[in-house]
């Protein structure tokens, strides 16, 4: 038996979703991890990666020198702060109030690096095509050393007054004596000596680009000459990134290295000696003050991979800690943030200056970190420790200087992201928990609500403050959206308070369920569920069901602390062939996530009253035996009710009517069956009559042989009454029996037979 069915919408996977429901409408909007908190707005509040909110160190503007970018901060022996940046190349000295005095400027684009010797002489490295300048304490400026190279990336001064200069684009490190005479100290196989540092033993550490290497080169002094120890350069660590932007050693001899960017597979970029001529470089200011340093094309050679900063830098970042014995440990990674600077706080914690969100990140240890400050600038380019537990922070795009610490922000606040309850809701109690007195009056909470997605557009005022998590419900007007705010009130004594989670109870208004679609199956199909019933009648063929369209239900953000009752699984039902059965499937949803119960009604075409077919149904399908129903056209009505989850006076219903379908169980009739024999031929004629619409098929069998299809007179089976004529030939003399069978489109069948004789006479 064949069924020509059409798959309207193959959504069997939707039936596999568990119906997560409660017996009531109370829901809880809870936030407890850093990913949720990072969607909010922190002002003077640190967001920890382990899902805590805490007061952040004070972060105040110190100076705005009207520069596009500041590359580096340094302190002289008197604790005075200096800032190098551009454009054009400029170095400023700042007093305690942040007032800036220009101590150096030149026509080059950027003052890239600065350092001091023991006598407070200032050394300034400029780029591109720059030089190293010396500025005495009394303000005398002179060219100290000209490496005649494209970039000067880093300067490092050792305890004996020897200056090391990291350059690009040949990866050379120069050593310069106190009299300004310099020479190549170390020639690497890398294109850039991007960062420099000196360890506690006086070894030079070099961070490179493009392979992200950290090299250690021991320093020897022979006959007043500073040279690397013969054959002793050593790769301490190869980072997973392209460029080592910062090297920093703590008092215990641990080395911290920050690196950024994806490594290039371009072998030419990894080995500058392969290029017949050093590439030219261009430094340009881009829109919004972004600076891009890129390399051009070597004459006679292929294009060289670009070295870019800020606007184009991608590839994420990695920070590693290398212990004195050389073992590495990855402390922090990011796919999005870039680390341009690093510094040690007075408490010994590693601080990272990042882009392109202008944030300062503090590494707490044990894979925990905090975003402790955020500037309006795009990048944090330098961090240096000052006196009294204060840190100085430099930024780019635009170039500004900030003070971080030593105390914590007073009245720091955190505003959550906007919560969408999807449905007009009443708001209940706000509860929270945190360590170090967060529930003892050190944090005040506020809540507001509204009916627009943006809280700045005609919302109600902040309700609060709420200082007791056991207090009554918040006094916010019912609405669809809500937001909470926490204000840290007292950060003096008793430990810094923290917030671990915040939860707001709400009860959505009960809305009516929706019956989305109804699909009545072809006649002769019975539907059964997988788990509850056997796999259909013995020998019955499977049928592909036509599935209802399904929009999908909204699943609210429920309270994870409440045990969910046993999930009801709407598994895909299975269809089988069984004559006389009719089946219907439907899809329905409830935006309150209520349990639903269904009632099915039917009525005949032309009738007004609906009759009950079946009530108290929870599956989204039903099959019934139609042999007790008169033949004719019918309609179904599915009524959905959320009464299992609501009091009787609050229950809601929805209904939907099906398309027209027909019931026909009466078999067709065979009339006027006759056979006329003409030896050795015969002619058989009959009429077929159907009460269930057009006849679908006719066939015959001669003397118990195989069934043969016969077309009606006129060929088309398009009428409830048809005439048939069968011509038989080659018949042997004697008695013959012919059986005929006709079927309607509902697979109702009837048969009849007639006997005739072929001989000298006829029957």
Secondary structure in CASP SS format (residue, H / E / C, confidence):
PFRMAT SS
TARGET T0000
AUTHOR 0000-0000-0000
METHOD secondary structure of the structure
MODEL  1
X C 1.00
X C 1.00
X C 1.00
X C 1.00
X C 1.00
X C 1.00
X C 1.00
X C 1.00
X C 1.00
X C 1.00
X C 1.00
X H 1.00
X H 1.00
X H 1.00
X H 1.00
X H 1.00
X C 1.00
X E 1.00
X E 1.00
X C 1.00
X C 1.00
X C 1.00
X C 1.00
X C 1.00
X C 1.00
X E 1.00
X E 1.00
X E 1.00
X E 1.00
X E 1.00
X E 1.00
X C 1.00
X C 1.00
X H 1.00
X H 1.00
X H 1.00
X H 1.00
X C 1.00
X C 1.00
X C 1.00
X E 1.00
X E 1.00
X E 1.00
X C 1.00
X E 1.00
X E 1.00
X E 1.00
X E 1.00
X C 1.00
X C 1.00
X C 1.00
X C 1.00
X E 1.00
X E 1.00
X E 1.00
X C 1.00
X E 1.00
X E 1.00
X E 1.00
X E 1.00
X E 1.00
X E 1.00
X E 1.00
X E 1.00
X E 1.00
X E 1.00
X E 1.00
X E 1.00
X E 1.00
X E 1.00
X E 1.00
X E 1.00
X E 1.00
X E 1.00
X E 1.00
X C 1.00
X C 1.00
X C 1.00
X C 1.00
X C 1.00
X E 1.00
X E 1.00
X E 1.00
X E 1.00
X E 1.00
X E 1.00
X C 1.00
X C 1.00
X C 1.00
X E 1.00
X E 1.00
X E 1.00
X E 1.00
X E 1.00
X C 1.00
X C 1.00
X C 1.00
X C 1.00
X C 1.00
X E 1.00
X E 1.00
X E 1.00
X E 1.00
X E 1.00
X E 1.00
X C 1.00
X C 1.00
X C 1.00
X C 1.00
X E 1.00
X E 1.00
X E 1.00
X E 1.00
X E 1.00
X E 1.00
X E 1.00
X C 1.00
X C 1.00
X C 1.00
X C 1.00
X C 1.00
X E 1.00
X E 1.00
X E 1.00
X E 1.00
X E 1.00
X E 1.00
X C 1.00
X C 1.00
X C 1.00
X C 1.00
X E 1.00
X E 1.00
X E 1.00
X E 1.00
X C 1.00
X C 1.00
X C 1.00
X C 1.00
X C 1.00
X E 1.00
X E 1.00
X E 1.00
X E 1.00
X E 1.00
X C 1.00
X C 1.00
X C 1.00
X C 1.00
X C 1.00
X E 1.00
X E 1.00
X E 1.00
X E 1.00
X E 1.00
X E 1.00
X E 1.00
X C 1.00
X C 1.00
X C 1.00
X C 1.00
X C 1.00
X E 1.00
X E 1.00
X E 1.00
X E 1.00
X E 1.00
X E 1.00
X C 1.00
X C 1.00
X C 1.00
X E 1.00
X E 1.00
X E 1.00
X E 1.00
X E 1.00
X C 1.00
X C 1.00
X C 1.00
X C 1.00
X C 1.00
X E 1.00
X E 1.00
X E 1.00
X E 1.00
X E 1.00
X E 1.00
X C 1.00
X C 1.00
X C 1.00
X C 1.00
X E 1.00
X E 1.00
X E 1.00
X E 1.00
X E 1.00
X E 1.00
X E 1.00
X C 1.00
X C 1.00
X C 1.00
X C 1.00
X C 1.00
X E 1.00
X E 1.00
X E 1.00
X E 1.00
X E 1.00
X E 1.00
X C 1.00
X C 1.00
X C 1.00
X E 1.00
X E 1.00
X E 1.00
X E 1.00
X E 1.00
X C 1.00
X E 1.00
X E 1.00
X E 1.00
X E 1.00
X C 1.00
X C 1.00
X E 1.00
X E 1.00
X E 1.00
X E 1.00
X C 1.00
X C 1.00
X C 1.00
X C 1.00
X C 1.00
X E 1.00
X E 1.00
X E 1.00
X E 1.00
X E 1.00
X C 1.00
X C 1.00
X C 1.00
X C 1.00
X E 1.00
X E 1.00
X E 1.00
X E 1.00
X E 1.00
X E 1.00
X E 1.00
X C 1.00
X C 1.00
X C 1.00
X C 1.00
X C 1.00
X E 1.00
X E 1.00
X E 1.00
X E 1.00
X E 1.00
X E 1.00
X C 1.00
X C 1.00
X C 1.00
X C 1.00
X C 1.00
X C 1.00
X H 1.00
X H 1.00
X H 1.00
X H 1.00
X C 1.00
X H 1.00
X H 1.00
X H 1.00
X C 1.00
X C 1.00
X C 1.00
X C 1.00
X C 1.00
X C 1.00
X E 1.00
X E 1.00
X E 1.00
X E 1.00
X E 1.00
X C 1.00
X H 1.00
X H 1.00
X H 1.00
X C 1.00
X E 1.00
X E 1.00
X E 1.00
X E 1.00
X E 1.00
X C 1.00
X E 1.00
X C 1.00
X C 1.00
X C 1.00
X C 1.00
X C 1.00
X E 1.00
X C 1.00
X C 1.00
X C 1.00
X C 1.00
X C 1.00
X C 1.00
X C 1.00
X C 1.00
X C 1.00
X C 1.00
X C 1.00
X C 1.00
X C 1.00
X E 1.00
X E 1.00
X E 1.00
X E 1.00
X E 1.00
X E 1.00
X C 1.00
X C 1.00
X C 1.00
X C 1.00
X C 1.00
X E 1.00
X E 1.00
X E 1.00
X E 1.00
X E 1.00
X E 1.00
X E 1.00
X C 1.00
X C 1.00
X C 1.00
X E 1.00
X E 1.00
X E 1.00
X E 1.00
X E 1.00
X E 1.00
X E 1.00
X C 1.00
X C 1.00
X C 1.00
X C 1.00
X C 1.00
X E 1.00
X E 1.00
X E 1.00
X E 1.00
X E 1.00
X E 1.00
X C 1.00
X C 1.00
X C 1.00
X E 1.00
X E 1.00
X E 1.00
X E 1.00
X E 1.00
X E 1.00
X E 1.00
X C 1.00
X C 1.00
X E 1.00
X E 1.00
X E 1.00
X E 1.00
X E 1.00
X E 1.00
X E 1.00
X C 1.00
X C 1.00
X C 1.00
X C 1.00
X E 1.00
X E 1.00
X E 1.00
X E 1.00
X E 1.00
X E 1.00
X E 1.00
X C 1.00
X H 1.00
X H 1.00
X H 1.00
X C 1.00
X E 1.00
X E 1.00
X E 1.00
X E 1.00
X E 1.00
X E 1.00
X E 1.00
X E 1.00
X E 1.00
X E 1.00
X E 1.00
X E 1.00
X E 1.00
X E 1.00
X E 1.00
X E 1.00
X E 1.00
X E 1.00
X C 1.00
X C 1.00
X C 1.00
X C 1.00
X E 1.00
X E 1.00
X E 1.00
X C 1.00
X C 1.00
X C 1.00
X E 1.00
X E 1.00
X E 1.00
X E 1.00
X E 1.00
X E 1.00
X E 1.00
X E 1.00
X E 1.00
X E 1.00
X E 1.00
X E 1.00
X E 1.00
X E 1.00
X E 1.00
X C 1.00
X C 1.00
X C 1.00
X C 1.00
X C 1.00
X C 1.00
X C 1.00
X C 1.00
X C 1.00
X E 1.00
X E 1.00
X E 1.00
X E 1.00
X E 1.00
X E 1.00
X E 1.00
X E 1.00
X C 1.00
X C 1.00
X C 1.00
X C 1.00
X C 1.00
X C 1.00
X C 1.00
X C 1.00
X C 1.00
X C 1.00
X C 1.00
X C 1.00
X E 1.00
X E 1.00
X E 1.00
X E 1.00
X C 1.00
X C 1.00
X C 1.00
X C 1.00
X C 1.00
X C 1.00
X C 1.00
X C 1.00
X C 1.00
X C 1.00
X C 1.00
X C 1.00
X E 1.00
X E 1.00
X E 1.00
X E 1.00
X E 1.00
X E 1.00
X E 1.00
X E 1.00
X E 1.00
X E 1.00
X C 1.00
X C 1.00
X C 1.00
X C 1.00
X C 1.00
X C 1.00
X C 1.00
X C 1.00
X C 1.00
X E 1.00
X E 1.00
X C 1.00
X E 1.00
X E 1.00
X E 1.00
X E 1.00
X E 1.00
X E 1.00
X E 1.00
X E 1.00
X C 1.00
X C 1.00
X C 1.00
X C 1.00
X C 1.00
X E 1.00
X E 1.00
X E 1.00
X E 1.00
X E 1.00
X E 1.00
X E 1.00
X C 1.00
X C 1.00
X C 1.00
X C 1.00
X E 1.00
X E 1.00
X E 1.00
X E 1.00
X C 1.00
X C 1.00
X C 1.00
X C 1.00
X C 1.00
X C 1.00
X C 1.00
X C 1.00
X C 1.00
X C 1.00
X C 1.00
X C 1.00
X C 1.00
X E 1.00
X E 1.00
X C 1.00
X C 1.00
X C 1.00
X C 1.00
X C 1.00
X C 1.00
X C 1.00
X C 1.00
X C 1.00
X C 1.00
X C 1.00
X C 1.00
X C 1.00
X C 1.00
X C 1.00
X C 1.00
X C 1.00
X C 1.00
X C 1.00
X C 1.00
X C 1.00
X C 1.00
X C 1.00
X C 1.00
X E 1.00
X E 1.00
X C 1.00
X C 1.00
X C 1.00
X C 1.00
X E 1.00
X E 1.00
X E 1.00
X E 1.00
X C 1.00
X C 1.00
X C 1.00
X E 1.00
X E 1.00
X E 1.00
X E 1.00
X E 1.00
X E 1.00
X E 1.00
X E 1.00
X E 1.00
X C 1.00
X C 1.00
X C 1.00
X C 1.00
X C 1.00
X C 1.00
X C 1.00
X E 1.00
X E 1.00
X E 1.00
X E 1.00
X E 1.00
X E 1.00
X E 1.00
X E 1.00
X C 1.00
X C 1.00
X C 1.00
X C 1.00
X C 1.00
X C 1.00
X E 1.00
X E 1.00
X E 1.00
X E 1.00
X E 1.00
X E 1.00
X E 1.00
X C 1.00
X C 1.00
X C 1.00
X E 1.00
X E 1.00
X E 1.00
X E 1.00
X E 1.00
X H 1.00
X H 1.00
X H 1.00
X C 1.00
X C 1.00
X C 1.00
X E 1.00
X E 1.00
X E 1.00
X E 1.00
X E 1.00
X E 1.00
X E 1.00
X E 1.00
X E 1.00
X E 1.00
X C 1.00
X H 1.00
X H 1.00
X H 1.00
X C 1.00
X C 1.00
X C 1.00
X C 1.00
X C 1.00
X C 1.00
X C 1.00
X E 1.00
X E 1.00
X E 1.00
X E 1.00
X E 1.00
X C 1.00
X C 1.00
X C 1.00
X E 1.00
X E 1.00
X E 1.00
X C 1.00
X C 1.00
X C 1.00
X C 1.00
X C 1.00
X E 1.00
X E 1.00
X E 1.00
X E 1.00
X E 1.00
X E 1.00
X E 1.00
X E 1.00
X E 1.00
X E 1.00
X C 1.00
X C 1.00
X E 1.00
X E 1.00
X E 1.00
X E 1.00
X E 1.00
X E 1.00
X E 1.00
X E 1.00
X E 1.00
X C 1.00
X C 1.00
X C 1.00
X C 1.00
X C 1.00
X E 1.00
X E 1.00
X E 1.00
X E 1.00
X E 1.00
X E 1.00
X E 1.00
X E 1.00
X C 1.00
X C 1.00
X C 1.00
X C 1.00
X C 1.00
X E 1.00
X E 1.00
X C 1.00
X C 1.00
X C 1.00
X C 1.00
X C 1.00
X C 1.00
X C 1.00
X C 1.00
X C 1.00
X C 1.00
X C 1.00
X E 1.00
X E 1.00
X E 1.00
X E 1.00
X E 1.00
X E 1.00
X E 1.00
X E 1.00
X C 1.00
X C 1.00
X C 1.00
X C 1.00
X C 1.00
X E 1.00
X E 1.00
X E 1.00
X E 1.00
X E 1.00
X E 1.00
X E 1.00
X E 1.00
X E 1.00
X E 1.00
X E 1.00
X C 1.00
X C 1.00
X C 1.00
X C 1.00
X E 1.00
X E 1.00
X E 1.00
X E 1.00
X E 1.00
X E 1.00
X E 1.00
X E 1.00
X E 1.00
X E 1.00
X C 1.00
X C 1.00
X C 1.00
X C 1.00
X C 1.00
END
